[in-house]
Every structure is written in structure tokens, then in C-alpha cells.
Amino acid sequence: MFSIIREDLRAVFDRDPAARTTLEVFLTYAGFQAIMAHRMAHAVWKAGFPLLARLISQFARWLTGVEIHPGARIGKGFFIDHGMGVVIGETTEIGDYVTLFQGVTLGGTGKERGKRHPTLGNHVVVGTGAKILGAIRIGDNVKIGANSVVLRSVPPNSTVIGIPGRVIKTQGVRIPEATMDHTNIPDPIAERFEAMERELIELRKRLENQESD
């Protein structure tokens, strides 16, 4: 577990330029405190003490504003930026080197039993306020835009925006780490309007040329 916590600590310095010292991260980073508490709660949960595990997670929620069910499985290098309002459900599975921003919900869609929360692959970035609901799969290297609501599975190397979330497929290669944030996301509607505007300009030029002839 300590090697995983070291990866979580390294993730803070890799992805937050405001992080200065290890002591500062331990004492003031709510997202890091929440994941440390979850690592402990999850170990207690697997050991067969669900009540104690829930008490640890509830204390962490009160302390950090981040609610992570102790049953959730989270990989190494996990980073929650700012963290307030993040909710992660019981059957959620999160891969390695995933980043969540504040207000993200990884939740269910009803009262169904069994697997009812999402599974996130590796190197996934989920923007501020986004909701990923249900037992769906988010592939590796996916970027989900702020305030998106994702209700269907997303293929790897894609971006998602909107309500409900719309998938924008990339070229099928791994997204560079430098662009793994929730701001560098295209707007397909704006791009379509721009294309239509270019077509109208071209048609107008052709009409003007015909009239001049």
C-alpha cells in the first residue's frame, strides 16, 4: 500500500504546479488526504470489517468534502484536484494515473444491485462537475469535459462533452500527457458552424463571380 501512496504523492507534484513540498501536500491537499483515507478504508473493507471501513470513509468525507465508498477499487497515481464534492460509488473501478476535478460524480442510475457504478481505464481525466453514471466503461486515455453527463461507455483515446455526453473520437493514438486536462476539448457544434460559414462564403463568392460575368 505504501508504494501506491508514493505514486499518489508523485501524481500531485506531476499534475499540480502549486504543490511545493511533501509536508504541504500531506497537511493541506484534501484530495490527497481523501485517497490516503480510502486506501486505509479499502484495506479494512477487504479484511471483512465493513462498518469500521464506512466510519473511516465518513470521517474522511467530513474532513475533506470527498466521499469515496470503501468498496471502490482505485489504481495507483490517482489525483483529485481540489476535490470538494467528489463522490465515488461502491462498485466503481478506477485504473492507474486517473485525474478527477472537483464536483465529479461516479455514481449509479438506480437501485440495482451488483455492478452499478462506472469503470474508468488508465490515464483518464474527468473535468469539473462531470457525472459518469451507471455500470459503463470509460476507456484508456479518455478526456471528459466539465459538466458533461456520461451515460454510455466511451472507447479509448476519445473526448466527451455535453449533456448527454457526446463522444469525439481522436486518431486512435494515446493522448499526450501534456494535453491531459479538461480544457483542451474541441466543440463539434462550433466547428460545424464554422464549416457552414466557410461554405456560405464560398457560395457567395461563386454567385458574385457569375453575376459579374
N, C-alpha and C positions, 0 to 999 in steps of 0.2 A: 504493500500500500504506500510505503514511503517513496518508492521510486515513482509512482503515479503522481503523488503530491508534488514531487520535484518537477515533473513535466507540467503540472498545472501552474506552478510558480513560474517556470520558464515561459509559459504561454502569456502570462501577464506582461512580462518585460518585452516579449516579441510583438505584442499587439496593442500595447498602450504606452505611447511615448511619455505620458505623465508619470509613469512608475519610476521611482528613483532608487529606493533601497528596499531590501527584503523586509526589514522591520516595518517600513511604511506599508507595504502590501499586507503583511500579517495583521497589522493593527487597524488599518483604515479601508481596506478593499472588501466591501460587503460581498461581492461576487465570489472572491477567493475564500472568504470565511464560510460562505454557504456551501461551497463544494467540499471544503475540508470537513464540515459537519456532516455532509451527505456521505462522504467516504466512511466515516465512523458509523453513521446510522445504517448504511447499507450492510456493513460487516455484521452489525448486531442483528439486522433483519435476517440475513442468511444463516446466522447462528441459531435462529429459532426463538428470538425474543421480540416479537412484533410491537408489543406495547412500549417497551423501552426505546425501540427504534423510532416509533412515532413521537415519543416525548422529545427525543433529541432533535428530530426534524421540526417539531413545533417550536422548540426553543430557538432553533436557527431561523425559523420564519419570523419570530418576534424580534430577533436581533438584527436581521439583515433585510427583511422585506422580500426574501426569496423563498418560495415554497417548493421543495423538492420531496416527493414521496420517497421513503427509504427503499421501496421496491424497485425504483428506476435504476437502470443499468447505464452507466456513463463511462466512456473511454477516457484515455489519458489526454493531457493537453487541453482540457476543457476550460473555456474562458467566458465569464459573464461580465459584460461591460456595464458598469453602474448597477444593474441588477434589480432595482426596485420593481416589484410587480411581476417578476418572472414566476411562472407556475409550470411545474413538470409533473405529469401524472405517473401513476404506479407502474404501468406496463410500458412506459417509454424506454426506448433503447437508443443510445447516442454513441456514435463512433468516436474516433480519435480526432483531436485538433478541431473541435467544433466551437464556434463563437455565437453567443446569443447576446442581443442587446436588451435594454430594459423593456419591460412590458410584454415580453414574449410568452405565449401560452402554448404548451404542448399537451393538449387535452383530448378528452373523449367526446363522443357525439350523443351519448345517451346512457342508459342504464345497463347496457350489455355487459356480460361477464367475459372473462378470458382476456385475450389481447385486444385492447380497446384504445390504445394510445399510439402515437407515431413512432416510426423507426427512422433515425437520421444516420446517414452514412458518414464517411470521413471528410474533413475539410469543408463542412457545411457552415454557411453564415446566414443567420436569421436576423433581419432588421427589426428596428424598434416597433413594438406594438403588433408584430405579426402573430397570427394564430394558425397553428397547424393542428387539425382536429381529426381524430379517428385513427384506425389501425392502418395507416398508409405508410408508404416507403418513400423517403427522400434520398435520392441517390448521392453518390460522392460528388464533391466539388460543386454543389448547388448553392446559389445565392437567392435568398428570398427577400424581396423588398419590404420596406417599412409599411406596416399596417395591412399587409396582404393577408387574405384568409385562404388557406390552402386546405382543400377537402379531398383532393385526389393525389395519387402517387406522382412523383416527379422523377424523370430519368436523370442519370448522371450528367454533369457538365452543362447544366441549364440554369437559367434565371427565371424567377417567378415574380409577377407583380399583379396587383389588383384584387378586387372583390367580386366574385371569387377569383382565386389566383389563376393567372394565365401563364402558361409555360412558353418561354422564349428559348429555343434550342440554340446552343452555340455550335462551334465547328467540331464538337466531339473530342476536344483535347482538354487536358487539365487546365483549369483557370489559374493564371499566375498568382502566387501568394500576395504580391503587391496590390492586386485588384480585389482581394477578398474582403470587401466591406459591403455596406448596404446603401451606398450612394452611387456607385458606378453601374447603374442598371438602366438599360435602354427603355424608351417609351414607345411601344409599337404604334399606338394611336397617333402620336405626334409625328412619327416617321411616315406614316401613311398619308397624313395631311400634307406634309412637306412634298411627298412624291406627287400627290394630286395637284398641288400648287405648281410644281415644275411642269407637269403635263399641260395644265391650263395655259401657262406662259408660252410653252412651245406651240400649242394650238393657236393662240392669239397671234404669234409671230407669223405662222403659216397663213392665216386669214389676211393679215395685213399685207403680206407679200403677194397674195393672189389678187387683192383689191388694187394694189399698185400696178400690177401687170395689166 
